[in-house]
Amino acid sequence: MRNFRELKVWEKSHQITLAVYRATAHYPKDELYGLTSQTRRASTSIPANIAEGCARATDADFARFMQNAISSASELEYHLLLSHDLGYLSPEVYAPLDEQVVEIKKMLTAFIQRLRANR
């Protein structure tokens, strides 16, 4: 069993989750059960899938959870774009979050490739 806390990609995804919670705290109250909830859920799903995958016995199972994490990262990427386009996120807040999500997706992709190469 792997320790998810030792993975750099988990740490980065945890940090973006914290940043997303801070950024969405300023969303309109009528978005609490809409975009705020969806954005937060997508962000928490990334490190949660990584952590869950670490408990799996095989690299194939682990890779599947890492793929789920990429899917959640793509969903987060869209929610952030929508939030920016709706004016909920300023360009100064949006740009670094978007860059971080793209970096996490690249890291996850490389991680999955390594796991699949070990088969």
N, C-alpha and C positions, 0 to 999 in steps of 0.2 A: 504494500500500500504506500502510495506517495503522500508526501506532506504538501498540500496545496499552498501553504504559506511560504514555501520555499521557491515557488514559481514566480518569475518576474512578470509574466503575463497576468497571473492572478493579482499580484500587487497593483499593477497598472489598472486593471479592471476594477479593483476595489477602490482605488483613488478616484477614478472617474465616477463611480457610483456616489461617492461622497460629494463630489463636485456637482453632480446632477441634482442631488437632494438640495444642495444649497441654491442652485440656480432656479429650480422649480418652486422654491418656497415663495417666490415673488410672482408666480403665475396668478391670473385672475381666480378669484374664489369659485366662480362658476365652472372652472376647469378641474376642480379638485378630483372629481370622479371620472373625468375625461382624460385630457391630454396630460395632466400632471400625473395621474395614476399610471397611465400607459407608459410614459417616459421613465418613471421610476421603476416600474416593473421590468421593462426591457433592460435597464441598467443593472438591476440586481440579478437578473437572470444570467448575465455573463459570468461574474465570479462564482455564482452558485453552481452553474453547470461545470465549471472548471473544478470546483471543490468536489462535486459529486463524482465526476469522472476519475478523480484521483483515487477514489475508493474502489474502483472497478479492478477486476483481476487481470484483464487482458488489455493489451494495447489497442485492439480493435474496439473494445467497449469504451476505452478512454477516448479514442479518436471520435467516436460517435458523440460523446458529450462535448468534446471540443468543437465539433461541427455545430451542435446546438448553440454553443456560445457565440460562434460566428453569426448564426442566424439572428440571435438576440442583438448582437452588435449592429447588424444591418438595420434591424428594426429601430434601435436607438438612434442610429445615424439619420433615419428618416424623421423620427419624432423631433430631433433637434433642428433639422432643416425646417420642418413645418412650424415649430415654435419661433424660429428666427423670422420666417416669412410672415407669420402672424403678428410679429412685433413683440413677442414675449421675451425673446433673448436679443440683446444688443449684439452688434457685430463683434465687439470686444469680448463678450462672453461666449458667443457661438463659435468663433473661429478656433480657439484652443480646444474646446470640447470636440469639435469635429475632427481636428488633427489627431487628438488622442484616440478617438474611436477608430479612425483609419489605421493608426499605428497598431492598435490592439488586434484588428482584423488581420493585418499582415503577420503579426507575431503568432496568432492562432493558426493561420494557414501554414506557416513554416513548421510549427509544432506538429500539426497533423501530418505533414509530409514526412517528418522524421519518424513519427509513430508508424506510419504505413510502410516506410522503408525497412523497419525492424521486423516485418512479418516474415 
